[in-house]
Amino acid sequence: MKNKYNTLKEYIYEYSNKEYRKKTVNGLFRAILDPVISNQKIEACVLIRLKDTENKKSLIQRLTFSNTGIYSFNDTLREWNLNDCQKDSTIWANTEFIIILAQRYSAAMIWDYSQAENQEKTDVCLLYNSKIITDISKRILENSNTDFSESLTKYSPDRRENTILNKSINILAQILDDNNEEIIFKDAEKNNYSISDDTLKTAQIVSEKAKFIAHEIKNNLSVINLYSKILEKRVEKIQTDEQTNTSINNAVSNITNSSEKISSLISDLRCISSPYLTEINIKKIILNTIMQCNLKAQTAGVTIEVKEFKDYIITTDKTKFECALMNIIYNAIESSTKGCKVIIDLKKEGNFLKVYIKNNGEKIPDEIKNKIFETNFTTKEKGNGLGLTICKNQLEMVGGNISLVKSDDKETVFEISLRIM
């Protein structure tokens, strides 16, 4: 067997952009299965591994009645006469998955609650009709006692990447999770107000509500950005006069620019809150943040490279670190030209973990190096001069810091330091 470690986690790291609640995960599981169990005529191949069958029993029962070849990879499904096909029971550990392959439909969902800071949440890799699903299926086949390679060939998804479709589905998943969050938040909000009218308690509620509103706005901005890109591609194929074409392109450009500016302001808003210390997996947060920056990097023709580093669990404010890291990466991308690299590295130095963000783009002029963390200072045409100031102040509240290490003709290096508590 080629792989002796859990390679499925790589997909969770790469294709998940947030943690989902159990209620949302169950909803996504149902949505993925529905096309198969609601149409008995569909022929499909299903690869499935569930550690917890709670709230999924009726769906699995219906699946066993469908016209489907089912390959189970743990023994929790034995009551449905589904045998465990797994060669090595230790490889997938706590990772769960469902992969569906059919002639006109394919979907993949991979999750692992043991990776989350809060065991009621998990990151999810969610893909539809993508060639990546074939790669995932082959990884699973390598750890199977049963040869289902014929099914993989028969039901292999379209070789296209289908990035737009996958992104759309993930946006819908976020909206589903946000609806669940709003229900939970409203219940907690009512309880808090009924318990006490204390000013501090009220301020905490307002702070949480602000973060939730910011998150909602960001989701809708994602939809706007997605469809502006689709519109831009469609316009290229439409034969119109030059004046109309220019007008439409200007409109799309203005929509994109405005949404990016709002997105930047929302990121700044998310950082402003009282410190909330939790244990975080630093490697996981870095990889997830890079995923959120990849679209901007690809658009600019810039590559984000991550150095190999150890996995650390530390106690800090997750949101403040994410905001600072994203802010620095965005700045690095914007100061780089096509073909440049942004390199992320992590080192432990004494009582601190230090994240280094390097780029080989334009250097920061000497005369402004001491001003970049000042309030309202910006060199960006559409900047507000708040991002770096807010990030620095907020990180200092939890014993961290951001600093400019150097900026010369070869490279610019920023450092985010986090105290190991």
N, C-alpha and C positions, 0 to 999 in steps of 0.2 A: 504494500500500500504506500502511495507516494506521500500523503500528508498525515503527519502524526500530531497535528495541533488543530485547533478549531478555526479553520479558515473562513467559516461563515460569519464570524465576528467582523471580519474585514468589510463585509458588505453592510453590516449594521453601522460601522463607523463611517463608511463612505457615503451611504445613501440616506441616512437619517439626519434630519435637521432639527429635531426637537424630541422631548420625551412625551409619551402619550399615557393617559390614564388607562386603568384596566377596562373601564367601561368603553372607552374608545377602541381599545385593542379588540375587545369582543365584537364591537360593531364592524370593524374593518374585516375581521375574520369571517363574519356573516356575509358581508358584501362581496368578498372574494369568492366565496363558495356558491353564492346564489345563482349565477348563470349555469352552474353544473347541476345543482340539486333541484332547480325549478324547471329544468327541461330534461326529461328522461331520455330524449333522443340523442343528446350530446355524448359523443365518445371522448373520453379524456383519460389522462394519466395523472394521478395525484400522489405526491410525496408529502408525508405528514409526520410531524413529531410534536407531541404535546406533553408537557410536564403536568399541566393542570387542565382537566377536561370540564371544570366547573363552567356552567352556562353554555357549554358547547355540545352536550350530549345529544340533544334532539337533532342538531345539524349533522353530527357524525352518523347518527342512525339513518337519516335521510340520504347521506352520501353513500352508505353501504347498499342502499336500494337503487342507486343510480347506475347508469351504464359506464362504470368507471373502474379502471385498474388502480387499486390503492396499495401503496407501499408504505408501511408503517416503520418508524425508526425509534420506537421505544415501547415498553410493555404496558403502558397505561391504556392502550387501545385493545387489549386482549379480549375484553368482554364483547367486542364486535367481531371476534374471530379474525382479527388483523394481527398477524405475526410480526415480530420484530425482525427487520431485515438488516439490522446494524451489525457490522463486524466487530467494532470496538466501541463499547458503551461509554467509554470515558471521553471520547473525542468531542462530541457535541455538548457534553456537560449539561448546563442549564439552558442551552439555546433551543428555542422552539421554532418550527417553520411549517409553512404549507406552500407547496409549489403545485400549480395547476397547469397542465399542458393539454391543449385541444387544438383541433384544426383551425378554428377561427378565434381562439381565445387563449391567452396565457397570462398568468399572474404569479407573483412571488411575494411572500411576506415572511420576514425573519425578525425575531425579537428575543430578548433575554433580560428578564427582570433582575438577575443577579448582577448586571452591569450598572444598574441605576442607583443613584444616591438614595432615592426614596423607593422602597420596594413595591409601592403601589403604582409606580410609573416605569416605563421602559422606552428606550429608543427602538424605532421600527424601520427596517428596510422594506419599502413598499414599491413594487415595480409592476408595470403592465406592458404586455406586448413588446418586450425588449429583448435584444440578443443576449443581454447580460443574464437573463433567466436560464438560457442554455448553459452558460458557464457555471452558474450555481448548481444546476442539475447534475452536471458532470462531477463537480466536487462531491456531491452527495453519493453519486454512483460509486466513487472510489472507496467509500466506506459502507458498501452494501453487500450482503450475502447473495442478493438476487440480481441477476442481470436484466435490467430494464432498458438497455441501450437501444433496443429496437423501437421502444416507445419514444425515446428521445429523438430518434431520427424521424419517426413518423409525425410527431407533433412539434418539431423544432420551431420556435417562434421566428417571425420575420427577422432577417438579419439587420434591419434598421435599428438604430439606437432608440428612436421614439422619445427623445428627451422632453419635448413639449408635452406629450401625453403623460409621461411619468411625473413631470412637474405639476401639471394640472391636478392629477390624482392626489399628490401630496398636499396641495393647497386645500383641496376638499377635505382631506383627512384632518388638516389643522383646524378648519372651520368646525368640523364635527367635534374635535377635542375642545375648542373654545366654547362651543355651546354647552358641553359638559362642565367646563370650568365655570361658566357663568351661573349655572344652576347651583353648583357647590358653593360658589362665592356668595350668592344671594342668601343662601341658608346660613352661612357663617356670618354674614353681615348682619342679618336679623338677630342672631344669637348675641353677637357682640354688643349691639345697641341695647338689647334688652338687659344684658348683664350690667353694663356700666355706661355712664355718660362722661366718664373721665376724659379729659382733653387729650391725653396721650393715646388712649385707645382709639379715639376718633381720628387722630392724626395717622395712626397706623392703618385704619380702614381706608382713609383717603389715599394714602400712599399705595396700598394694594390695588385700589380701584384705578388709580392713575396708570400703574404698570399694566393692568388688564386692558384699559382703553388703548394704551400705546401699542400693545400686542395686536389688538383688533385692527387698528389703523394699518399696522405693518402688514398684516395678512391681506387686507384689501389693496394695499399698494403692490403687493406681489402679483395679484390678479391683474392690476392695471399694467404693470411692467410686462407680464407674460403676453397679454393681448396686444400691447403696443408693438412687441416684437413680431407677433403673428401678422399684424396689420402691415408692418414695414415690409415683411417678406411678400405679402400678397400684392402690395402696391408695385413692387418690382416687376410683377408679371402682367400688370394691367397696362394696356396701350392707351395712354391719354396724352393730351397736349402738354407741352413742357411747363406751362404756367400752372395747370392743375396739379401736375406731378410735384412741382416744387412746393405748392401750397400744402399738399397732403404731407409731404416729408417734413416740412416745417412744423406742422401740427403735431405729428408723431414725436418729433424731437423735443418740442416744448412740453408735451405730456411726460416724456421720459425724464427730462431735466427737472421738472417740477416735482415728480414723484421721488426722485433721488434726493432732492433737497429736503422734502418732508421726511423721508426715511432717515436722513442724517439727524434731523431735529428729534425724531422719535427715539433714535439710539441714545442721544444725549439725555432725553427725558428718562429713559429706562435706568440710567446710571444714578439718577438722583433719588436716593432713598436712604432710610436708616440702614446701618450695616446688618446683614443677616448671614451669620456664619454657619456653614454646613461643610461636611466632608465632601470633597470632589475628587474625581479621577482626572488629574491634570492633563494626561495624554488624550483622554476622550474629549475633554472640553476644547483642547487645541485643534484636534482633527475635525470636530463638529463646526467650529468657528471657521476653519479654512474652507469647509464645504460651502458655507454661506457666502464666502468671498470669491468662490471659484468662477461664478458667472461674470462678475466684474473683471476678474483677471483675464478670462478667456476673451471677453469683448475688447480688452485693451491689448491683447496679444502678449500677455505677461504670464510666466510660469511660476506657480507657487511650489516650492520644494521643501520637504520636511526631512530634517536629519534624523537618524536613528537615536533614540534616547530612552532611558528607563521610564517605567510607569510608576508614578507617585500618587499616593492618596494624601491630600493635605486639607486642612481646615481654613477656609477663607470665604469671601463673598463671591459666589459664582457669577452673578450678574455683573458686578463691577469689573471682574477680571475679563469676562467675555467682551464687555463694551470697550475696555482699554485695548485688548488684543485686536478686535475688529477695526477700531479706529486707526491704530498704527498700520495694520495691513492695508487698509483702504488708502491711507496716505502714501504708503510705499508703492502701491499700484499706480496711483495718480501721478507720482513723480517719476515713473519709469516709462520708457518708450518701448515700442514693440520689440519683442525678442529678449527683453530683460528678465531677470529672475528675482523673486522674493524668497528668501531662505529663512526658515524657522528652525531654531535650535533651542534646546533646554539643557541647563546645567545646574547641579547642586553645588552651592558655594556657602559653606558654613551653615548658618541657620536660615538660609534663603534658597528658594528655587528661582532661577533667573531665566526668563524667556527672551531670546535674542531674535529680533526681526531685522534682517539685512536685505538691502537691495542695491543693485548696481546701476541705478538710474541717476538722475540729476542730483548733484550735491546741494546741501542747504547752504546758502551764502553765509559767510562768516558774520556779516553785520546783523543777521537775524537769529543766529543760533541761540542767543540768550533770551529771545522774545517769544519763542514758539509755544511756551506754556503760559503766556500771559493772557488774561481775559480779553476777548474781542480782537486778538491779533490773528490775522489770517492772510495767506497769500493766494487763497482760492477765490476765483471770480464769484462763485456761488456759496462761499463758506460763511459761517456765522462767528467763527473765532471762539467757539465754546467747547468743542469736542475734547481737545487735549487738556484744557484747563479743568474741565469737569472730571475727566478720567483720573488725572493726577490727584486732585483733591479727594475724590472718592476712594481711591486706592490707599491713600495715606490714612484714611479712617480705619483701615483694617491692617495697618502696619506694612503696606506695600508701597510701591513707587514706580514712576516711569521716568526714564532719563534718556537723553541723547548721548550715546557713547562716543560716536565720531561721525563725521560726514566729510569725505574728501572726494577726489576725482575717481577713486576706485570703488568705494562703497559708503553707504550710510547705514549706521547701526543704532537701533533703539533697544533699550533694555527695560523689561517689566520684571520687577522683583516682588516675590511673595514670601512673606515670613512663614516659616514652618513652625506651627504652633503645637 
